[in-house]
Amino acid sequence: MPGSKLDALDRKILAELQADGRMTNVELASRVGISAPPCLRRVRTLEEQGYIRGYHADVDARELGFEVQVFAMVGLASQAEVDLVAFEDLCRDWPLVRECHMLNGEVDFLLKCVAPDLSSFQRFLTEDLTSAPNVTSVKTSLVIRNAKDDPGVPFDILEARVAATP
């Protein structure tokens, strides 16, 4: 099971950093019950192994003037790997696209987009997204409000699964 390669202390370190990535190593060590040097070694190992991908500020897009958030459901004409990769590369180059997820089912990709205003998003939609190679359909949904936006994974569920594993 993924995550079971980690011991309880590593999982506790990850849970604490997910909740507050700004804490000092001394604070983190105190919270997980070890001294600072081995805590720092464990954090560096977790980073090297790819469990920690980075540290980011949780920026409020609306406070910065990005009033529009839209989910775009994109259909492609071809789902050949070369075409999927080409679309993913395009998404990485579009600044308004903040997340890009390949899905199964009727929709090939779900994009989370932000824009300063509706006209900026409309311009992106018509000039970039709908005119991109291989794109056959785009359905959009404007976000009215956000009720939940938790990062990462629910560590309490991970711990329960690990405890239930023989």
Disulfide bonds with the S-S distance in Angstrom:
none
